[in-house]
């Protein structure tokens, strides 16, 4: 067993409070562009790259080989981006229960913090800026060990979004963590948990006070389901204790 060097957190619903605004923005963009999607279908795709969601939904509606797929996706995604960016510019963002305290706990122990997201870089930076976290990151969105986070990775900075491991692997690369068994992954959606399994992390954790409940996440690969981030330090402590006694 390896000591933990890095915790990779999802953003919306895990570290950033989710008021179902992303789902509402999807619904509004879909309605404006003629795309039919139920609330349940949109929720099931939370955590995935946003353009991919529109591509999937349009293919479900029109068929995989319809000639207008690309233009419909482009239009829906453009409307969605405008709605979403405007929402966060106007309303800002807040952290989830236990987030800041957990970040402090990790920094005090020299464990790096990375945020990954299905958002693209522009809206990711809007949220980071509203939280006061952006100014501490360089052009690669990497910060020093004393900064509140050490890295941010957006969906348009990797070849494949969730459920693939690329977001986690880019965070590891940026922070020079070579062994996935030194990494914890935590998120509030099925795609978060699937990406953690694909990356082969030491601990793959779900949090149930975000967009999905324990019953919704229970069918997906996980080591533990936490009620909030306040429980994460205890999980880390137990893991590190097992490492030290191995």
C-alpha positions as CSV (number, residue, x, y, z in Angstrom):
1,X,0.0,0.0,0.0
2,X,1.1,3.5,-0.8
3,X,0.6,6.7,1.3
4,X,-1.8,9.1,-0.2
5,X,-0.1,12.0,-2.1
6,X,-3.1,13.4,-4.1
7,X,-6.9,13.7,-3.7
8,X,-8.8,14.4,-6.9
9,X,-12.1,16.1,-6.3
10,X,-15.0,16.7,-8.7
11,X,-16.3,20.3,-8.8
12,X,-20.1,20.7,-9.1
13,X,-21.9,18.7,-6.5
14,X,-18.7,17.6,-4.7
15,X,-16.7,20.8,-3.8
16,X,-19.0,23.4,-5.3
17,X,-22.6,23.4,-4.0
18,X,-25.1,22.1,-6.6
19,X,-28.5,23.8,-6.7
20,X,-29.4,21.9,-9.9
21,X,-28.4,24.9,-11.9
22,X,-26.5,22.8,-14.4
23,X,-29.5,20.6,-15.0
24,X,-31.7,23.7,-15.4
25,X,-29.2,25.2,-17.9
26,X,-29.3,22.0,-19.9
27,X,-33.1,21.9,-19.8
28,X,-33.3,25.6,-20.9
29,X,-30.7,25.1,-23.7
30,X,-32.5,21.9,-24.9
31,X,-35.9,23.7,-24.9
32,X,-34.5,26.6,-26.9
33,X,-32.9,24.4,-29.6
34,X,-35.6,21.7,-30.1
35,X,-33.9,18.9,-28.1
36,X,-36.1,16.6,-26.0
37,X,-34.6,15.3,-22.8
38,X,-36.2,14.3,-19.5
39,X,-34.9,15.6,-16.2
40,X,-34.0,12.0,-15.3
41,X,-31.9,11.6,-18.5
42,X,-30.0,14.8,-17.9
43,X,-29.3,13.9,-14.3
44,X,-28.0,10.5,-15.3
45,X,-25.4,12.2,-17.5
46,X,-24.1,14.6,-14.8
47,X,-20.3,14.7,-14.6
48,X,-19.8,13.9,-18.3
49,X,-18.2,16.5,-20.7
50,X,-21.1,18.8,-21.6
51,X,-20.7,18.8,-25.4
52,X,-20.7,15.0,-25.2
53,X,-24.0,15.1,-23.4
54,X,-25.6,17.1,-26.2
55,X,-24.1,14.8,-28.8
56,X,-25.5,11.7,-27.0
57,X,-28.9,13.3,-26.6
58,X,-29.2,14.5,-30.2
59,X,-28.2,11.0,-31.5
60,X,-30.8,9.5,-29.3
61,X,-33.4,11.8,-30.7
62,X,-32.4,11.8,-34.4
63,X,-30.3,8.6,-34.8
64,X,-26.6,8.2,-35.0
65,X,-26.2,9.0,-38.7
66,X,-28.6,11.9,-39.1
67,X,-27.0,14.6,-41.3
68,X,-27.8,17.4,-38.9
69,X,-26.2,15.9,-35.8
70,X,-23.2,18.2,-35.8
71,X,-25.0,21.4,-36.4
72,X,-27.7,20.6,-33.8
73,X,-25.0,19.8,-31.2
74,X,-23.1,23.0,-32.1
75,X,-26.2,25.1,-31.6
76,X,-27.4,23.4,-28.4
77,X,-23.9,23.6,-26.9
78,X,-23.4,27.2,-27.8
79,X,-26.8,28.2,-26.2
80,X,-25.9,26.1,-23.1
81,X,-22.5,27.8,-22.7
82,X,-24.1,31.2,-22.8
83,X,-26.7,30.3,-20.3
84,X,-24.3,28.5,-17.9
85,X,-21.6,31.2,-18.0
86,X,-24.2,33.9,-17.4
87,X,-25.5,32.0,-14.4
88,X,-22.2,31.7,-12.7
89,X,-21.1,35.3,-13.5
90,X,-24.3,36.6,-11.9
91,X,-24.8,34.1,-9.1
92,X,-21.3,33.0,-8.2
93,X,-20.6,29.8,-6.4
94,X,-20.3,28.4,-2.9
95,X,-18.4,25.5,-1.4
96,X,-20.0,22.3,-0.1
97,X,-20.2,21.3,3.6
98,X,-16.8,20.5,4.9
99,X,-14.9,21.4,1.7
100,X,-12.7,24.1,3.1
101,X,-12.0,22.3,6.3
102,X,-11.0,19.2,4.4
103,X,-8.8,21.2,2.1
104,X,-7.0,22.6,5.1
105,X,-6.6,19.1,6.6
106,X,-5.0,17.8,3.4
107,X,-2.7,20.8,2.9
108,X,-1.4,20.5,6.5
109,X,-0.4,16.9,5.7
110,X,1.2,17.7,2.4
111,X,-1.4,16.0,0.3
112,X,-2.1,17.7,-3.0
113,X,-5.6,18.8,-4.1
114,X,-6.8,18.7,-7.7
115,X,-10.2,19.6,-9.0
116,X,-11.5,17.9,-12.2
117,X,-14.7,18.7,-13.9
118,X,-17.0,18.1,-16.9
119,X,-17.0,21.8,-17.4
120,X,-14.9,23.4,-20.1
121,X,-12.1,25.8,-19.1
122,X,-14.0,29.1,-19.5
123,X,-16.8,28.3,-17.1
124,X,-14.3,26.4,-14.8
125,X,-12.3,29.6,-14.4
126,X,-15.4,31.7,-13.8
127,X,-16.3,29.4,-10.9
128,X,-12.7,29.3,-9.6
129,X,-12.6,33.1,-9.7
130,X,-15.9,33.5,-7.9
131,X,-14.5,31.3,-5.1
132,X,-11.2,33.2,-5.0
133,X,-9.1,30.3,-6.1
134,X,-8.1,31.3,-9.6
135,X,-5.6,34.0,-8.9
136,X,-3.3,31.5,-7.2
137,X,-2.9,29.2,-10.3
138,X,-0.5,29.7,-13.1
139,X,-1.3,29.4,-16.8
140,X,-1.4,25.6,-16.6
141,X,-3.8,26.0,-13.6
142,X,-1.2,24.7,-11.1
143,X,-0.7,26.2,-7.7
144,X,1.9,25.9,-5.0
145,X,1.7,23.6,-2.0
146,X,0.4,26.4,0.3
147,X,-2.4,27.5,-2.1
148,X,-5.9,26.3,-1.6
149,X,-5.7,23.9,-4.5
150,X,-2.8,22.6,-6.4
151,X,-4.3,21.9,-9.8
152,X,-7.5,22.3,-11.9
153,X,-8.3,20.2,-14.9
154,X,-11.2,21.0,-17.3
155,X,-12.9,18.6,-19.8
156,X,-11.6,20.4,-22.8
157,X,-8.0,19.9,-21.7
158,X,-8.1,16.1,-22.2
159,X,-8.8,13.8,-25.1
160,X,-11.6,12.0,-23.3
161,X,-13.8,13.0,-20.5
162,X,-15.4,10.8,-17.9
163,X,-15.9,7.9,-17.5
164,X,-12.4,7.6,-18.9
165,X,-9.5,8.2,-16.6
166,X,-7.9,11.1,-18.5
167,X,-8.9,13.9,-16.1
168,X,-7.4,12.1,-13.2
169,X,-4.3,11.2,-15.1
170,X,-3.7,14.8,-16.2
171,X,-4.0,15.9,-12.6
172,X,-1.4,13.3,-11.7
173,X,0.9,14.5,-14.5
174,X,0.6,18.1,-13.5
175,X,1.4,17.3,-9.9
176,X,4.1,14.7,-10.7
177,X,2.3,11.9,-8.9
178,X,3.2,8.7,-10.8
179,X,1.4,5.9,-8.9
180,X,-2.4,5.8,-9.0
181,X,-2.3,3.9,-5.7
182,X,-1.2,7.1,-4.1
183,X,-4.4,8.8,-5.3
184,X,-7.9,9.2,-3.9
185,X,-10.8,10.1,-6.3
186,X,-14.0,11.5,-5.0
187,X,-17.2,12.7,-6.8
188,X,-21.0,12.7,-6.6
189,X,-21.9,11.1,-10.0
190,X,-21.7,7.7,-11.5
191,X,-19.2,9.0,-14.1
192,X,-16.9,10.2,-11.3
193,X,-16.8,6.7,-9.8
194,X,-16.4,5.0,-13.2
195,X,-13.4,7.3,-14.0
196,X,-11.8,6.5,-10.6
197,X,-12.1,2.8,-11.3
198,X,-10.6,3.3,-14.8
199,X,-7.7,5.2,-13.3
200,X,-7.0,2.4,-10.7
201,X,-6.9,4.8,-7.7
202,X,-6.2,3.7,-4.2
203,X,-9.6,4.9,-2.9
204,X,-12.6,5.6,-5.1
205,X,-15.2,7.5,-3.1
206,X,-18.7,8.8,-3.7
207,X,-20.3,11.7,-1.9
208,X,-24.0,11.6,-1.4
209,X,-25.0,15.2,-0.7
210,X,-24.5,16.3,-4.3
211,X,-26.5,15.4,-7.3
212,X,-26.9,11.7,-6.6
213,X,-28.1,9.7,-3.5
214,X,-26.5,6.7,-1.9
215,X,-29.0,4.4,-3.6
216,X,-28.2,6.0,-7.0
217,X,-24.4,5.6,-6.6
218,X,-24.5,2.3,-4.9
219,X,-24.5,0.3,-8.1
220,X,-21.3,1.9,-9.3
221,X,-17.7,1.0,-8.4
222,X,-16.7,2.5,-5.1
223,X,-14.8,1.9,-1.9
224,X,-16.9,4.0,0.4
225,X,-19.9,6.4,0.0
226,X,-19.6,9.5,2.2
227,X,-22.5,11.7,3.4
228,X,-20.3,14.8,2.9
229,X,-16.6,15.8,2.6
230,X,-16.5,16.1,6.4
231,X,-16.0,12.3,6.5
232,X,-13.0,12.3,4.1
233,X,-10.3,13.1,6.7
234,X,-11.4,10.0,8.7
235,X,-11.1,7.8,5.6
236,X,-7.6,9.2,4.8
237,X,-6.5,8.7,8.4
238,X,-7.6,5.0,8.3
239,X,-5.8,4.4,5.0
240,X,-2.6,6.1,6.2
241,X,-2.7,4.1,9.4
242,X,-2.9,0.9,7.4
243,X,0.0,2.0,5.3
244,X,2.2,2.8,8.3
245,X,1.5,-0.7,9.9
246,X,1.9,-2.7,6.7
